[in-house]
Amino acid sequence: MATTTQNERHSSLLVRNRFMRRGFTVVELLVVIAIIGVITSLTIPAVQMAREASRKTTCSNNLKQLAMAAQSHNTTFEYFPNAGGLSGASRSKTTSGIPKRSIEQDWGVFYQLLPYLEQEALFSNTNDAQVAGAKLKLYFCPTRRSPTTVSGSTENGLTGSDPRGGVDYAGSGGDQQGAAAFPATGNMNNQNGVILPRPNAVPMIVTNRITSQEIADGLSNVVMFGERNFNRKPIGTQFDEDNGFINGWSFDTIRWGAKRPNQDRPILTESLTSTYDYRFGGSHSGVVYLAFCDGSVRGFLLSKSIDDLAFRQLVNRRDGKYPQLD
């Protein structure tokens, strides 16, 4: 019996010593670390590409929802939503304080669309600051930034200390008739986009009630919304984002097609005309998404797509031209 116990003890010691002797040498550890590094270097770009693909899908879906909301507005009123009053206008309300809708509303298109985006409660909230400060996930491109507020100015019936919920998309004001200046100084009745100032917002505006029949080039051929070009360096402090999604006919919520879209610009210091950049554009590499009046969303490939002239035809609702995106 003692001999058996001694043998078992001896076997146990042999096993223990065998395990104690087994282990990685320095060379083996270095090889393992090198393999892990190679695998990581191969995996991270793939993960980043997958994440960006997901962000692109989300951005495209955001625009799809905006276009479908505009379609619902058209079904309700028999005309598309408008850009509201001119930049800085206060929210239009009845004498009892109820917010007005559609062509009677001076706050802009992204405010007017709230009831058709399951945000009726926010639309009807009579506290202007609370509405203006809302951060709506749908209004942000996930590649560019998370939902955020921006610094405001003393406009829209608010104070400069009231934050404004931002927006990364814009309604189409048309081709700007080839001009580089902000078109608010021109005759509004000649603007050829889809999201235009409401009728009688100022004396020179009379006819801007855009019906399906007004889009003579066809709903599938005319841009209604798109990503808006953006200077990412002074984000949150630039002049084309000082009133947020509630603003009317302005650079905050409207873009024009005098020039083809471009990627976000990374310029910290730029001229006034460049700060007020009127183009569509986005944060994705190589593509900008555009929503058309029929509710479809298509990608504008920056490397292959159409030139400035053809893009002006895409945002003009009545020129009889039908260029196709590549």
Secondary structure in CASP SS format (residue, H / E / C, confidence):
PFRMAT SS
TARGET T0000
AUTHOR 0000-0000-0000
METHOD secondary structure of the structure
MODEL  1
M C 1.00
A H 1.00
T H 1.00
T H 1.00
T H 1.00
Q H 1.00
N H 1.00
E H 1.00
R H 1.00
H H 1.00
S H 1.00
S H 1.00
L H 1.00
L H 1.00
V H 1.00
R H 1.00
N H 1.00
R H 1.00
F H 1.00
M H 1.00
R H 1.00
R C 1.00
G C 1.00
F C 1.00
T C 1.00
V H 1.00
V H 1.00
E H 1.00
L H 1.00
L H 1.00
V H 1.00
V H 1.00
I H 1.00
A H 1.00
I H 1.00
I H 1.00
G H 1.00
V H 1.00
I H 1.00
T H 1.00
S H 1.00
L H 1.00
T H 1.00
I H 1.00
P H 1.00
A H 1.00
V H 1.00
Q H 1.00
M H 1.00
A H 1.00
R H 1.00
E H 1.00
A H 1.00
S H 1.00
R H 1.00
K H 1.00
T H 1.00
T H 1.00
C H 1.00
S H 1.00
N H 1.00
N H 1.00
L H 1.00
K H 1.00
Q H 1.00
L H 1.00
A H 1.00
M H 1.00
A H 1.00
A H 1.00
Q H 1.00
S H 1.00
H H 1.00
N H 1.00
T H 1.00
T H 1.00
F H 1.00
E C 1.00
Y C 1.00
F C 1.00
P C 1.00
N C 1.00
A C 1.00
G C 1.00
G C 1.00
L E 1.00
S C 1.00
G C 1.00
A C 1.00
S C 1.00
R C 1.00
S C 1.00
K E 1.00
T C 1.00
T C 1.00
S C 1.00
G C 1.00
I C 1.00
P E 1.00
K C 1.00
R C 1.00
S H 1.00
I H 1.00
E H 1.00
Q C 1.00
D C 1.00
W C 1.00
G C 1.00
V H 1.00
F H 1.00
Y H 1.00
Q H 1.00
L C 1.00
L H 1.00
P H 1.00
Y H 1.00
L H 1.00
E C 1.00
Q C 1.00
E H 1.00
A H 1.00
L H 1.00
F H 1.00
S H 1.00
N C 1.00
T C 1.00
N C 1.00
D H 1.00
A H 1.00
Q H 1.00
V H 1.00
A H 1.00
G C 1.00
A C 1.00
K C 1.00
L C 1.00
K H 1.00
L H 1.00
Y H 1.00
F C 1.00
C C 1.00
P C 1.00
T C 1.00
R C 1.00
R C 1.00
S C 1.00
P C 1.00
T C 1.00
T E 1.00
V E 1.00
S C 1.00
G C 1.00
S C 1.00
T C 1.00
E C 1.00
N C 1.00
G C 1.00
L C 1.00
T C 1.00
G C 1.00
S C 1.00
D C 1.00
P C 1.00
R E 1.00
G E 1.00
G C 1.00
V C 1.00
D C 1.00
Y E 1.00
A E 1.00
G E 1.00
S E 1.00
G C 1.00
G C 1.00
D C 1.00
Q H 1.00
Q H 1.00
G H 1.00
A C 1.00
A C 1.00
A C 1.00
F C 1.00
P H 1.00
A H 1.00
T H 1.00
G C 1.00
N C 1.00
M H 1.00
N H 1.00
N H 1.00
Q C 1.00
N C 1.00
G C 1.00
V C 1.00
I C 1.00
L C 1.00
P C 1.00
R C 1.00
P C 1.00
N C 1.00
A C 1.00
V C 1.00
P C 1.00
M C 1.00
I C 1.00
V C 1.00
T C 1.00
N C 1.00
R C 1.00
I C 1.00
T C 1.00
S C 1.00
Q C 1.00
E C 1.00
I C 1.00
A C 1.00
D C 1.00
G C 1.00
L H 1.00
S H 1.00
N H 1.00
V C 1.00
V E 1.00
M E 1.00
F E 1.00
G E 1.00
E E 1.00
R E 1.00
N C 1.00
F C 1.00
N E 1.00
R C 1.00
K C 1.00
P C 1.00
I C 1.00
G C 1.00
T C 1.00
Q C 1.00
F H 1.00
D H 1.00
E H 1.00
D C 1.00
N C 1.00
G H 1.00
F H 1.00
I H 1.00
N C 1.00
G C 1.00
W E 1.00
S C 1.00
F C 1.00
D C 1.00
T C 1.00
I E 1.00
R E 1.00
W C 1.00
G C 1.00
A C 1.00
K C 1.00
R C 1.00
P C 1.00
N E 1.00
Q E 1.00
D C 1.00
R E 1.00
P C 1.00
I C 1.00
L C 1.00
T C 1.00
E C 1.00
S C 1.00
L H 1.00
T H 1.00
S H 1.00
T H 1.00
Y C 1.00
D C 1.00
Y C 1.00
R C 1.00
F E 1.00
G E 1.00
G E 1.00
S C 1.00
H C 1.00
S C 1.00
G C 1.00
V E 1.00
V E 1.00
Y E 1.00
L E 1.00
A E 1.00
F E 1.00
C C 1.00
D C 1.00
G C 1.00
S C 1.00
V E 1.00
R E 1.00
G E 1.00
F E 1.00
L E 1.00
L C 1.00
S C 1.00
K C 1.00
S C 1.00
I C 1.00
D C 1.00
D H 1.00
L H 1.00
A H 1.00
F H 1.00
R H 1.00
Q H 1.00
L H 1.00
V H 1.00
N C 1.00
R C 1.00
R C 1.00
D C 1.00
G C 1.00
K C 1.00
Y C 1.00
P C 1.00
Q C 1.00
L C 1.00
D C 1.00
END
